[in-house]
């Protein structure tokens, strides 16, 4: 009778110990049969992450944080225990972030290309990349976000206070006056638009005519270009260039001839100037009575003597006509 209660007590203790060990293993999620795969992530800081936090892949719990330790270079190594057969994303990275408002953290394994554009996260990943380990980064927790939000709220309050100081009753009255002025300006603009609606139509019509004229001009230019192209293709342009070359040669010859004529004219003008200068010198000498001609021109005695000589010659001619025998004596043997 004594052995049966002892057996029951021993069995109860044994079952209790097995239950406690099983519960402890379940709570710690210990891999007794070593059926899990392990990966190591490298971080610069892990925040408030702890051993046992969940490891998530695409929103599905796929393992947990098995160990956290410091490396020799100051980095933090986080060893993740994943379920066997779990496929990691391409180019994986690990993000440590809060999973709830109660301080629970999780390790999220995702692709680098799927990360949000955050320079702080990129700097953390670049700082711990290498060594064949998965790079990791830590997102700010609720406390940091709350502190930043509080700072932003303080800044907003300061700005609001400054706006309240600047926007007093006088500013409100000025704003109302500005709004009224804007309303008056709007009505004036509307009235002006109504008054000049016909002018706008006329301007639009003229603009359309100008566009048509421009289109015709473009068509004419295109036709001229086509003609020039056809002329170049048919050899007319080459003939025109040849004729222009011959004309240019003739023009150069004419220019050379004109230059020679100009040189001859310049020499003739120089000789004419010399002749006029010499003639002016001769006339000056004649006018001043120098030389024979000057004396003849300026002395009246020659004129008087010549007149007397002419008078005597006239009298002689008359006398010869009247008495020829007086002057001529003709005898014939």
C-alpha positions in Angstrom: 0.0 0.0 0.0 2.9 2.4 0.6 4.5 2.0 -2.8 1.5 3.2 -4.8 1.4 6.8 -3.3 5.2 7.1 -3.8 4.9 6.1 -7.4 2.1 8.6 -8.0 4.1 11.4 -6.3 7.3 10.6 -8.3 5.3 10.5 -11.6 3.7 13.8 -10.7 7.1 15.4 -10.0 8.5 13.9 -13.2 5.5 15.2 -15.3 5.8 18.6 -13.6 9.5 18.8 -14.4 8.9 17.8 -18.1 6.1 20.4 -18.3 8.3 23.1 -16.9 11.2 22.2 -19.2 8.8 22.1 -22.2 7.4 25.4 -21.2 10.8 26.9 -20.8 11.9 25.6 -24.2 8.7 26.9 -25.8 9.1 30.3 -24.2 12.8 30.6 -25.2 12.0 28.9 -28.6 15.1 26.8 -28.2 16.0 24.7 -31.2 16.4 21.3 -29.6 16.7 19.3 -32.8 18.8 22.0 -34.5 16.3 22.4 -37.4 16.8 26.2 -37.7 19.1 28.2 -40.0 21.1 31.0 -38.5 22.2 34.3 -40.1 24.3 37.1 -38.6 23.4 40.8 -39.1 25.9 43.6 -38.4 24.7 46.8 -36.8 26.2 50.1 -35.6 23.5 50.3 -32.8 20.6 48.0 -31.9 18.5 50.4 -29.8 16.2 48.6 -27.4 16.2 45.3 -29.3 16.4 42.2 -27.1 17.0 38.5 -27.4 13.8 36.7 -28.3 12.3 39.5 -30.4 10.7 38.3 -33.6 12.3 38.2 -37.0 9.9 39.1 -39.8 10.1 38.5 -43.5 7.4 40.1 -45.7 5.2 40.6 -42.6 5.5 36.9 -41.6 7.2 35.8 -38.4 10.0 33.6 -39.6 12.3 33.4 -36.5 13.7 35.3 -33.7 16.8 37.1 -32.4 18.9 34.4 -30.8 21.9 36.4 -29.6 23.3 39.9 -29.5 27.0 40.5 -28.9 29.7 43.2 -29.5 32.3 42.6 -32.2 36.0 43.5 -31.8 35.7 46.6 -34.0 32.8 48.1 -32.0 30.0 46.9 -34.2 27.0 44.9 -32.8 26.4 41.4 -34.1 22.8 40.1 -34.0 22.4 36.4 -34.6 19.0 35.5 -36.0 17.5 32.0 -35.8 15.2 31.4 -38.7 13.0 28.5 -39.6 14.7 25.9 -41.8 13.8 26.4 -45.4 13.2 30.2 -45.1 14.3 32.0 -48.3 16.0 35.3 -47.7 15.2 38.2 -50.0 17.6 39.2 -52.7 20.3 41.6 -51.4 18.9 41.4 -47.8 19.2 44.0 -45.1 17.9 43.9 -41.5 15.9 46.7 -39.9 15.3 46.9 -36.2 12.2 48.8 -35.3 9.4 48.9 -32.8 6.4 46.7 -33.5 4.0 48.2 -31.0 3.5 51.1 -28.7 4.5 49.0 -25.7 8.2 48.9 -26.5 8.2 45.6 -28.4 10.9 45.4 -31.1 11.3 43.2 -34.1 13.9 42.5 -36.8 12.6 42.9 -40.3 14.5 41.3 -43.2 13.8 43.0 -46.5 15.5 43.9 -49.8 17.8 46.9 -50.0 15.8 48.2 -53.0 12.6 48.1 -50.9 14.0 50.5 -48.2 12.4 54.0 -47.9 14.5 56.9 -49.0 16.1 57.8 -45.7 19.7 59.1 -45.7 20.2 58.1 -42.0 19.3 54.5 -42.8 21.5 54.4 -45.9 24.5 55.8 -43.8 24.0 53.1 -41.2 23.9 50.3 -43.9 27.0 51.7 -45.7 28.9 51.9 -42.4 28.4 48.1 -41.5 28.5 46.6 -45.0 31.1 43.9 -45.7 32.6 40.8 -43.9 29.9 38.5 -45.6 27.3 39.6 -43.0 23.9 41.1 -43.6 24.1 44.9 -43.0 21.5 46.3 -40.6 20.1 49.6 -39.5 18.0 50.8 -36.5 14.9 52.9 -37.0 14.2 55.6 -34.3 11.8 54.4 -31.6 8.6 56.1 -30.3 10.6 58.0 -27.7 12.8 59.6 -30.2 9.9 60.3 -32.5 8.0 61.8 -29.6 11.0 64.0 -28.7 11.3 65.2 -32.3 7.5 65.8 -32.4 7.7 67.8 -29.2 10.6 69.9 -30.7 8.6 70.4 -33.8 5.5 71.3 -31.7 7.6 73.8 -29.8 8.9 75.3 -33.0 5.4 75.5 -34.4 4.2 77.2 -31.2 7.1 79.7 -31.4 6.1 80.4 -35.1 2.5 80.7 -34.1 3.4 83.2 -31.3 5.4 85.3 -33.8 2.5 85.2 -36.2 0.2 86.2 -33.4 2.5 89.1 -32.6 2.8 90.2 -36.2 -0.9 89.6 -37.1 -2.6 92.1 -34.8 -5.9 94.0 -35.3 -4.2 96.6 -37.5 -2.9 93.8 -39.8 -6.4 92.3 -39.9 -7.9 95.6 -40.9 -5.2 96.1 -43.6 -5.9 92.5 -44.8 -9.6 93.3 -45.1 -8.8 96.5 -46.9 -6.5 94.6 -49.3 -9.3 92.0 -49.9 -11.8 94.8 -50.7 -9.2 96.4 -53.0 -8.7 93.1 -54.7 -12.5 92.7 -55.2 -12.7 96.2 -56.7 -9.7 95.4 -58.9 -11.4 92.1 -60.0 -14.7 93.9 -60.9 -12.7 96.5 -62.8 -10.8 93.9 -64.7 -14.1 92.1 -65.5 -15.7 95.3 -66.8 -12.5 96.1 -68.8 -12.7 92.6 -70.4 -16.4 93.1 -71.3 -15.6 96.5 -72.8 -12.7 95.2 -74.9 -14.2 91.9 -75.9 -14.7 93.1 -79.4 -11.1 94.4 -79.5 -10.0 91.0 -78.4 -11.9 89.4 -81.2 -10.4 91.8 -83.7 -7.0 91.1 -82.4 -7.6 87.4 -82.6 -8.7 87.8 -86.2 -5.7 89.9 -87.1 -3.5 87.3 -85.4 -5.1 84.6 -87.5 -4.4 86.6 -90.7 -0.8 87.1 -89.6 -0.5 83.4 -89.0 -1.9 82.7 -92.5 0.5 85.3 -94.0 3.3 83.6 -92.2 2.2 80.2 -93.5 2.1 81.6 -97.1 5.6 83.1 -96.6 6.8 79.7 -95.3 5.3 78.0 -98.4 7.0 80.6 -100.7 10.3 80.0 -98.9 9.9 76.3 -99.4 9.2 76.7 -103.1 12.3 78.9 -103.4 14.3 76.3 -101.6 13.0 73.6 -103.9 13.9 75.7 -106.9 17.4 76.3 -105.6 17.7 72.6 -104.9 16.5 71.8 -108.5 18.9 74.4 -109.9 21.8 72.9 -108.0 20.8 69.4 -109.2 20.4 70.5 -112.9 23.7 72.2 -113.1 22.3 75.7 -113.5 24.0 76.8 -110.3 27.3 75.6 -111.6 26.8 77.5 -114.8 25.9 80.6 -112.8 29.0 80.3 -110.7 31.1 79.9 -113.8 29.5 83.0 -115.3 30.0 84.9 -112.1 33.7 83.9 -112.2 34.1 85.2 -115.8 32.3 88.4 -114.9 34.6 88.8 -111.9 37.7 88.3 -114.1 36.4 90.9 -116.6 35.6 93.2 -113.6 39.2 92.8 -112.4 40.5 93.6 -115.9 38.3 96.7 -116.1 39.4 97.7 -112.6 43.0 97.4 -113.7 42.4 99.5 -116.8 40.6 102.1 -114.7 43.5 102.2 -112.3 45.9 102.8 -115.2 43.7 105.6 -116.6 43.5 107.1 -113.1 47.3 107.0 -112.9 47.6 108.7 -116.4 45.0 111.2 -115.4 46.9 112.0 -112.3 50.1 112.5 -114.3 48.3 114.7 -116.8 46.8 116.7 -114.0 50.2 117.1 -112.5 51.6 118.4 -115.8 48.6 120.7 -116.2 49.1 122.0 -112.8 52.8 122.6 -113.7 51.8 124.3 -117.0 49.3 126.5 -115.2 51.9 127.4 -112.6 54.4 128.4 -115.3 51.7 130.3 -117.3 50.7 132.2 -114.2 54.4 133.1 -113.6 54.7 134.3 -117.3 51.5 136.4 -117.0 52.8 137.9 -113.8 56.0 138.9 -115.5 54.0 140.4 -118.5 51.7 142.2 -116.1 54.6 143.7 -114.2 56.4 144.8 -117.4 59.3 142.5 -117.2 60.7 141.2 -120.5 60.0 142.2 -124.1 56.4 141.2 -124.2 55.8 142.9 -120.8 57.3 146.1 -122.1 55.2 145.9 -125.3 52.0 145.2 -123.3 52.6 147.9 -120.7 54.4 150.7 -122.9 51.9 152.8 -125.0 54.7 154.3 -127.2 54.7 151.2 -129.5 50.9 151.7 -130.0 51.4 155.4 -130.7 54.3 154.7 -133.1 52.4 152.0 -134.8 49.4 154.2 -135.3 51.7 157.0 -136.8 53.3 154.4 -139.1 49.9 153.2 -140.3 48.8 156.7 -140.9 52.0 157.4 -142.9 51.6 154.2 -144.9 48.0 155.2 -145.8 49.3 158.6 -147.0 52.0 156.9 -149.0 49.6 154.4 -150.6 47.3 157.3 -151.6 50.2 159.2 -153.0 51.4 156.1 -154.9 48.0 155.6 -156.4 47.8 159.3 -157.4 51.3 159.7 -158.8 52.7 156.3 -159.7 55.3 157.9 -162.0 56.7 159.7 -159.1 57.7 156.4 -157.6 58.2 154.1 -160.6 60.1 155.0 -163.7 59.7 152.3 -166.4 61.8 152.7 -169.7 61.9 150.3 -172.7 65.0 150.6 -174.7 
